Amino acid sequence: MIAAAPALPDRGLARGLARSERAAKVRAIALTLPLLLFLLATFVGPIAVLLAKSVVDTDVARIFPRVTEALRSWNGLQLPPPEAWTALADDIRAARTDGTLASAGTRLNYDVTGYRSLLFSTARQLPDPLPDDVRTAFVAIDPKWGELETWGAIRRASGPVTDYFLLAAVDLRRDAAGHIVQEKDDETVFRMILGRTLWIAAMVTLFCLLLGYPTAWYLSQQTGRKAAILLFLVLLPFWTSLLVRTVAWVVLLQREGVVNDALLTAGLVTEPLRMIFNRFAVYTAMVHVLLPFMILPLYSVMRAIPPSYLRAAASLGAPPVTAWLRVYLPQTLPGIGAGCLMVFIQALGYYVTPALVGGADDQMISYFIAFYASKTINWAMAAALALILLAATMALYAVYQRLIGLDQMRLG
């Protein structure tokens, strides 16, 4: 008996299903498109524009077009040729007439201190007409024009793309010849600040883990009304302003604060302790704020671990410590990774808490980003520091992805 051949699918039905799937995808895209455009316009776009300022450098080339063009072929080993001096004189006069000399001076002052004053004094004293020996005229106005670094600053700012701010963010710079060299010892600060930021974030993460792990375990063992109350207490800080919580620690830890009063009353100390405006206060306040971000991922993972696993390990002869280390702890690693990732990344960008409760040696890199953005209005330097911070965050993400993987992260 010959078996009947399977019926071929209806081509019209297949085409109809394909059209239906395409229509469903179009509807899904149409529904998410407004949110995507909103995120691009209000989040991704502004961040991209800010970060681009760290490598875009067009002010000096726009204001001093002649001298920047003349210096493009300069080797930086000796003073520029005569045509560069003449071009600089023409550019300074034109910029003074247009009222743009201050903008060029501000940019060059980032590189060489006093450059803004140098340009203005030169513009006032520049002879008209220029003498045959323009170089001598410039050096007579100010001997700084006879230094290679004075001209190197103009070439480094000739744009349109620069690595000056990114190098400065890690205490490096280019010399007049274009070689990358170490910044002067009295000006090397940003690598120390970045190291301090990573250290504070790591220590806060460690303290949160040490406090959050047993808290999450205890919380996961509770049921009913007690579990609900404890979980409410963990979530309660989220309903209080970060600024309010930080200021509360200022009140608690100050010399005449609640903590010192309690210690003096109990006779544990004979004079008030210095607990504010130092690293201890920074750790205390940051751990208090970030602790829930460690507890919640751990609690979520621990709630999903059946108690029978530890009982099974005990029935097979494993001591409690061995059972915990080899059975329970490995299953909580996704929660540990998720909690540490959330706490560490947030701690990297902390600004308000260290600024309010820390001292001068406790400020993190976000403080200097805010300083350059709002005080000195050096957006390019602020963007470079932000890019360094972003790179550190992405490096942490890459390490986490390699060791644990986001597919193992469980938050609920």
C-alpha positions in Angstrom: 0.0 0.0 0.0 1.5 3.4 -1.0 1.4 6.1 1.7 -0.4 9.3 0.8 1.9 12.3 0.2 1.7 15.0 2.8 -0.4 17.9 1.8 1.6 21.0 0.7 0.9 24.1 2.8 -1.4 26.7 1.3 0.8 29.4 -0.1 -1.9 32.0 0.4 -2.1 31.1 4.1 1.7 31.3 4.5 1.7 34.8 2.9 -1.1 35.8 5.1 0.8 34.7 8.2 3.9 36.5 7.1 1.9 39.7 6.5 0.3 39.3 10.0 3.7 38.9 11.6 5.1 42.0 9.8 2.1 44.0 10.8 2.6 42.9 14.4 6.2 44.0 14.3 5.3 47.4 12.8 2.7 48.0 15.5 5.3 47.0 18.2 7.8 49.5 16.7 5.2 52.2 16.4 4.3 51.7 20.1 7.9 51.9 21.3 9.1 54.6 18.8 7.8 57.6 20.9 9.7 56.3 24.0 12.8 55.6 21.9 12.7 59.2 20.5 12.1 60.6 23.9 15.2 58.7 25.3 17.3 59.8 22.4 16.3 63.4 22.7 16.5 63.7 26.5 19.1 61.2 27.6 21.3 59.7 24.9 21.6 62.8 22.8 22.7 65.2 25.6 25.2 62.7 26.9 26.6 62.1 23.5 26.9 65.9 22.9 28.6 66.4 26.2 31.1 63.5 25.7 31.9 64.8 22.2 33.2 68.0 23.8 36.1 66.1 25.2 37.6 65.5 21.7 36.2 68.5 19.7 38.4 71.6 19.8 37.5 74.3 17.2 37.6 77.6 19.0 41.3 78.5 18.5 41.3 77.4 14.9 38.2 79.5 14.2 39.7 82.6 15.9 43.3 82.1 14.9 43.0 80.5 11.4 46.3 81.8 9.9 48.7 80.8 12.7 47.1 77.4 13.3 47.5 76.6 9.6 51.1 77.9 9.6 51.9 75.6 12.6 50.5 72.4 11.1 53.9 71.6 9.5 55.9 72.9 12.5 58.1 70.2 14.1 58.1 71.7 17.6 61.8 71.4 18.0 62.7 75.0 17.5 60.7 78.3 17.3 58.3 78.6 14.3 59.4 80.2 11.0 58.8 84.0 10.5 55.5 83.5 8.6 54.0 81.9 11.7 54.9 85.1 13.8 53.3 87.3 11.1 50.2 85.1 11.0 49.9 85.3 14.8 50.1 89.1 14.7 47.4 89.3 12.1 45.1 86.8 14.0 45.6 88.7 17.3 44.6 92.0 15.7 41.6 90.5 13.9 40.4 88.7 17.1 40.8 91.9 19.1 38.7 93.8 16.6 36.0 91.0 16.5 36.0 90.7 20.3 36.9 87.0 20.2 40.3 87.2 21.8 39.0 86.3 25.2 37.6 83.0 23.9 40.9 82.0 22.4 42.7 83.1 25.5 40.4 81.0 27.8 41.0 77.9 25.7 44.8 78.3 25.6 44.8 79.2 29.3 43.6 75.6 30.1 46.9 74.4 28.6 49.4 77.1 29.7 48.5 79.2 32.7 48.6 82.9 32.0 48.0 82.6 28.3 44.9 84.8 28.4 46.8 87.7 30.0 49.7 87.1 27.5 47.3 87.5 24.5 45.7 90.7 25.8 49.0 92.3 26.7 50.4 91.4 23.4 47.4 92.8 21.6 47.8 96.1 23.4 51.6 96.4 22.7 51.8 94.9 19.2 53.4 97.6 16.9 51.6 98.8 13.8 53.0 98.4 11.3 55.0 95.2 12.1 58.8 95.5 12.0 60.8 93.3 9.7 61.9 91.2 12.7 58.5 90.2 14.0 60.0 87.6 16.3 62.1 90.1 18.2 59.0 92.4 18.6 57.0 89.6 20.1 59.8 88.5 22.5 60.3 92.1 23.5 56.6 92.3 24.5 56.9 89.1 26.6 59.7 86.6 26.8 57.2 83.8 26.9 56.9 84.1 23.1 60.4 82.7 22.9 59.4 79.5 24.6 58.4 76.4 22.7 55.5 75.5 25.0 53.8 78.9 24.2 53.6 77.9 20.6 52.9 74.3 21.3 49.7 75.2 23.1 48.4 76.9 19.9 49.2 73.8 17.8 47.7 71.5 20.4 44.5 73.6 20.2 44.4 73.8 16.4 41.7 71.1 16.2 39.2 70.1 15.0 39.9 67.0 17.0 42.1 66.9 20.1 43.3 64.4 22.7 44.4 67.2 25.0 41.5 66.9 27.5 41.5 63.1 27.6 45.3 63.0 28.2 44.9 65.7 30.9 42.2 63.6 32.6 44.9 60.9 33.2 47.7 63.4 34.0 49.4 63.2 30.6 50.0 65.8 27.9 51.8 66.4 24.6 55.0 68.5 24.5 55.8 71.0 21.8 57.1 68.2 19.6 53.9 66.3 19.9 55.2 63.5 22.2 53.0 62.2 25.0 54.7 62.9 28.4 53.9 62.8 32.0 52.3 66.0 33.5 54.4 68.0 35.9 54.5 66.5 39.4 52.8 69.4 41.0 49.9 69.1 38.5 49.3 65.3 38.6 46.0 64.9 40.4 43.4 63.1 38.3 44.9 59.6 38.4 45.0 59.9 42.2 41.3 61.1 42.2 40.3 58.2 39.9 42.1 55.7 42.2 40.4 57.3 45.2 37.0 57.0 43.5 37.5 53.4 42.7 38.8 52.6 46.2 35.8 54.4 47.9 33.3 52.6 45.6 35.0 49.2 46.3 35.0 49.7 50.0 31.4 50.9 50.1 30.5 47.8 48.0 32.4 45.5 50.4 30.7 47.0 53.5 27.3 46.8 51.8 27.9 43.1 51.0 29.1 42.3 54.6 26.0 44.0 56.0 23.5 43.1 53.3 24.2 39.4 53.0 23.2 38.4 56.5 20.3 40.9 56.4 19.0 39.4 53.2 19.4 35.9 54.5 17.4 36.7 57.7 14.8 38.4 55.6 14.5 35.4 53.3 13.8 33.1 56.2 10.8 35.1 57.4 7.2 34.6 56.3 3.9 36.4 56.6 3.5 39.7 58.4 7.0 39.7 59.8 8.6 39.4 56.4 6.3 42.2 55.0 7.3 44.5 57.8 11.0 43.8 57.4 10.8 44.3 53.7 9.0 47.6 54.2 11.8 48.8 56.4 14.3 47.9 53.7 12.4 49.9 51.1 11.6 52.8 53.4 14.8 54.8 52.6 13.8 54.9 48.9 10.9 57.3 50.0 13.3 59.7 51.6 15.4 62.3 49.7 19.1 61.5 49.3 19.9 65.0 50.4 17.8 64.6 53.6 19.5 61.3 54.5 22.9 62.8 53.9 22.2 65.9 56.0 20.8 63.7 58.7 24.3 62.1 59.0 25.8 65.5 59.4 23.6 66.1 62.4 24.3 62.6 63.8 28.1 62.6 63.4 29.1 66.2 64.1 31.1 67.0 67.2 28.0 68.0 69.3 25.8 65.4 67.5 23.7 62.6 68.7 26.4 59.9 68.4 29.0 61.8 70.3 26.5 62.7 73.0 25.6 59.1 73.4 29.2 58.0 73.6 30.1 60.7 76.2 27.0 59.8 78.3 27.9 56.1 78.3 31.4 56.9 79.3 32.9 55.2 76.3 34.9 58.3 75.3 36.2 61.3 77.3 36.0 63.8 74.5 34.0 64.0 71.2 35.3 62.0 68.3 35.9 63.5 64.9 33.4 61.6 62.8 32.4 64.1 60.2 34.2 65.6 57.2 36.4 62.6 56.8 36.5 59.2 55.1 34.6 57.5 57.9 31.6 59.8 57.4 31.7 59.1 53.6 31.7 55.4 54.1 28.9 55.6 56.7 26.6 57.8 54.7 27.1 56.0 51.4 26.6 52.6 52.9 23.4 53.7 54.5 22.1 55.0 51.1 23.2 52.1 49.0 22.6 49.2 51.3 19.1 48.5 50.0 20.5 48.0 46.5 22.6 45.1 47.9 19.8 43.6 50.0 17.1 43.4 47.4 19.0 41.3 44.8 20.3 39.0 47.5 16.9 38.6 49.0 15.4 37.8 45.6 17.9 35.1 45.0 17.8 33.6 48.5 14.0 33.4 48.5 14.3 31.1 45.4 16.7 28.6 47.1 14.7 25.7 48.6 15.6 24.9 52.2 15.7 21.2 51.3 19.0 21.7 49.6 20.8 22.4 52.9 18.9 19.6 54.6 19.9 17.2 51.9 23.6 18.3 52.3 23.3 17.7 56.0 21.8 14.3 55.5 24.7 13.3 53.3 27.1 14.2 56.1 28.2 17.7 55.2 28.9 20.0 58.3 26.9 23.2 58.3 29.9 25.3 57.2 30.7 23.0 54.3 27.0 22.8 53.3 26.8 26.6 53.3 30.0 27.1 51.3 29.4 24.4 48.7 25.6 24.4 48.4 24.1 27.7 49.5 26.8 30.3 48.7 27.3 29.3 45.0 23.5 29.6 44.5 23.6 33.2 45.8 26.4 34.3 43.5 24.0 35.8 40.9 22.6 38.0 43.7 26.0 38.9 45.0 27.1 39.9 41.5 23.9 41.9 40.8 24.1 43.7 44.2 27.8 44.5 43.9 27.4 45.7 40.3 24.5 48.0 41.3 26.2 49.4 44.4 29.6 49.8 42.8 28.4 51.6 39.7 26.2 54.0 41.7 29.0 54.6 44.2 31.4 55.6 41.3 29.2 58.6 40.4 28.4 59.8 43.9 28.7 63.6 44.4 26.3 64.9 47.0 27.2 62.6 49.9 31.1 63.1 49.7 30.6 66.8 49.2 28.5 67.2 52.3 30.1 64.8 54.8 33.6 64.3 53.4 36.8 66.4 53.6 39.0 67.8 50.9 40.8 64.4 50.5 37.5 62.5 50.2 36.0 64.1 47.1 35.4 61.7 44.2 35.7 62.3 40.5 32.1 63.4 40.1 32.9 66.4 42.3 35.5 67.6 39.8 33.2 67.0 36.9 30.7 69.3 38.6 33.5 71.8 39.4 34.6 72.0 35.8 31.1 72.1 34.4 29.6 74.8 36.8 32.5 76.7 38.3 35.2 77.1 35.6 32.8 76.4 32.7 35.4 74.1 31.2 32.9 71.7 29.6 35.6 69.9 27.6 37.5 68.9 30.8 34.3 67.9 32.5 33.4 65.7 29.5 36.8 64.1 29.5 36.5 63.2 33.2 33.0 61.9 32.6 34.3 59.8 29.7 37.0 58.3 32.0 34.3 57.5 34.6 32.2 55.9 31.9 35.1 53.8 30.7 35.7 52.6 34.2 32.0 51.6 34.5 32.1 49.8 31.1 35.2 48.0 32.2 33.4 46.8 35.3 30.5 45.7 33.2 32.8 43.7 30.9 34.4 42.0 33.9 31.0 41.2 35.4 29.8 39.9 32.1 32.8 37.6 31.7 32.7 36.3 35.3 29.0 35.9 35.9 27.0 37.2 32.9 23.9 39.3 32.9 21.8 36.2 32.1 22.6 35.0 35.6 21.4 38.2 37.2 18.1 37.8 39.1 16.4 40.7 40.6 13.0 39.3 41.0 
